[in-house]
Amino acid sequence: MAKMTRMIIAVILLGLFTAWPAIATPPYTAIIIESGSPYFDPKSATVSSGAPIRWDNPTATEHTITHLGCLENGNACAFDSGIVLPNGSFTLPGLAPGHYPYLCRIHPIMHGVLIVTDASQLPSQT
């Protein structure tokens, strides 16, 4: 009986330690792609430099998240997701301080802006 009890305890402890996250996942700013206006929610997000940003696409349509600099000659392209499939997501590990307008190349009416501040300032969303 004692051997069985020890085995059950060992299995439970093994389950607890293997289910425990080994690496903490950094928080990210979440932007949801919507089927209607404002299309990106929030439409404007302020984040700290280096903080991850993630767009989730719960719609039934493909989208892109493309920095306007990617579409203009002579400007730096900060990010371009390529196609984000329905129920997919796109994550940026972080950006340098700056103002980053973006849009969906498939649906150019969809646009938003990232405002990236110095890392010492707290992130917020509007």
Summary of the structure (lengths in Angstrom):
residues: 126
radius of gyration: 20.5
end to end distance: 60.6
largest distance: 76.0
contacts: 321
relative contact order: 0.23
helix: 17%
strand: 33%
